[in-house]
Amino acid sequence: MRDKVLIGYGQGFWGDSILGPVRLVREGPLHYLALDYLAEVTMSIMQKLKGRNPKAGYATDFVAMLDRTLPDIVGKGVRVIANAGGVNPGACLDAVLDLARKKGIKGLKVGIIEGDDIQARIPELLQNGHGLANMDDGRALTSVQDRILSANVYIGAFAVAECLAQGAQIVIGGRLTDPALVAGPMIHEFGWQPGDWDKLAAGTMAGHIAECGAQCTGGNYTNWRDVQDFVRIGYPVIEASPDGTFVVTKHDGTGGLVNRETVISQLLYEMGDPRRYLGPDCTADFTSARIEEVGKDRVRLSGIRGGPATDTYKVSISYQNGFKTTGQLTVSGPDAVAKAKLCADIVWGRLALDGCTFEDHEKLVEIVGAGVCHAGIVEAKDPPEVVLRLGVKCNDEDKVDRFGMEIVPLVTSGPPGVTGFAGGRPKATDIVGYWPALLRKDQVKTRVRVEVS
Amino acid sequence: MARVKLKAFAFARSGDKGDGSNVGIFVKTRADFELIRRQLTTDAVKRHFAAICKGEVIRYEAENMLALNFILRDSLGGGGSESLKTDAQGKTHGLALLEMEVER
C-alpha cells in the first residue's frame, strides 16, 4: 500500500480550462487525475444530443483533453477518473479507445460505470410506488412526467473503487458525485470499507475541497491581492494518507495560493448544514475537521468524523419548464440610469400595444453598473454608462420571441446614447427545470465494464 | 468600538442551493468569531439582503473554521436555468455580505 496518494483535480465543471489537467499531469508528481464535467443542466443537453445521435451524449471535452495528455498519462501511469460519460458512458468509452488506438497506445484499460441513468425506468419506478417527489416542495413527479429531459442517480465512490480494482487506468462514469472522484481512489488504495465512516467522510471532504478546481488554490478568494500569478494558477492536489488525514496542496512552482483561508472558503462553498453533509457513501461532519497550515501552500485536515449514509440516493431530474430569453443594450450618460429605465418602460409598453404582456415575475430589468449584484446594498448614483439587461420567461415560446424583437429598435426610437447591441435578436431557449428527488438504494445497481485498447 | 465593514477583516464565499444562495463567512480570530456570531443574526442578514433575499434566512455555525453559513432562501429569481438574473447562482452574495457594517 502506498502511504501517500496524490490526487489532482483538473476540471471543476464543464467548461473549465484545459490547462488545469494538462499542467497537473506535466508539472508535478500525480497518481490520480479527477475531472468533473457535469452540472444539472448538462445532463439534459446531453440527452438531447444523444436523441439525435446515438454516439453522442458525453463530454467531448474529455476526449479533447486526452488527445493532448494521453501520452503523458500513460507514460507516468496516472489513473484518470471522470464523470465525462454523461448520459452515454459507452460512447465515451468507444471514443477514448479509438483515440488510444490512433495514438498507437496498446493495452490501455478503460472502464465505465453505468446504472445512474434511470430515465427509461421512471414509469416502472412510479408504478412500484417510488414517487420521486420533489425534495424541495413535495410535488408528485407525475405533474411533469411528460416533460422529463433527464434523470440520474448520484453514484458514490465505491463504484469508482470497483472500476479501479478491475484494472481500469481511465474510469468513466455518468452522474458520479464530485467528491466520489476523489474518495474513490482513496477507497481503492487504502482498502476502506463501507462502515469506515470517519475515513469515508475525510475522502468526501477532500473531494468537496477539490471539486471546483482552482477555487481552493486562490481562485475566487476574498483577498485576491494576496494571490500570485493567476495566469499559472495551480489546480489542487490532495495528498491522502491511509488514516484519513490529507493535505491540500498544488504543484511546486505553480501560481495561486493554498492557505487555511483558501481551503475554508471552499469548504463553505454550496454548503448547507456543515454538520451533516450528505453523500451516497456517508454523512460527513465538516465541523469536526482540524485545519492547519503545515508548510507553504500546504494545509492539512485531520480528525474528520462521519456517520452512516442514508438509505436513499439523491436523484437529479431535469424537465422542460417553459421558455426564456434575455437581451442587452448599452446606454451611455448623461443620465444613463434614467434613460435605461425609460428604455425598459418603452419595451414593455410597445409589447403591450401589440397585445403581448407578461406578469411581473416573468420579467427582468437589470441596470448593470448601477448596482445589480449587490442591489440595495451598494449602488452607483450616476455611472457614465450602464448595460440594460431585459429578460422574460413564460410557457409561450412565441411571446418570448416577440419580446426579443422589441429590443434593438430602441437604438433609433428611444432616448439618445443607446448602443452596443450585438448578437442579433435574442431567441427563446428552453428553461430546464431541476427536480431533486430521492430513490431507495436497493433500486439502483451499478455495473462496471472494462475494455482494452 | 467603531462601525466597520466586514470586508475589513472577514472572508466570504457564496454559491447556489436550489433557488437560494449559501453565504459562508469566516474570520481569523476567536474574538472576531464571537463578534460575527453575536451581530450577524438571521434578522440582521435578512435586513441587509432585503432587496435580494425574498425568503427565510437560515444560519449554521462551524466553530472549527470560525465560520457562519447562511442560506438565503428565494434569492436567485428561480435558480439554475430558471433564473434570468445576472447572478443566477449567488456567486457575488458573499462579497455583498462583506459590505455590511458591524461594531468592532
Interface residues (C-beta under 8 A of the other chain):
Chain A: E40 V41 D136 N220 Y221 T222 N223 E261 I264 S265 Q266 L267 L268 Y269 E270 M271 G272 D273 P274 R275 F286 T287 S288 A289 R290 I291 N321 K324 T326 L364 E366 V368 V372 C373 H374 A375 G376 I377 V378 R389 G391 V392 K393 D430 I431 V432 G433 Y434 P436
Chain B: K7 A10 F11 A12 R13 S14 G15 D16 K17 G18 D19 N22 G24 I25 F26 K28 H48 F49 A50 A51 I52 Y60 E61 A62 E63 N64 M65 A67 N69 I71 G77 G78 G79 G80 S81 E82 L84 K85 T86 D87 K91 T92 G94 L95 A96 L98 E99 M100
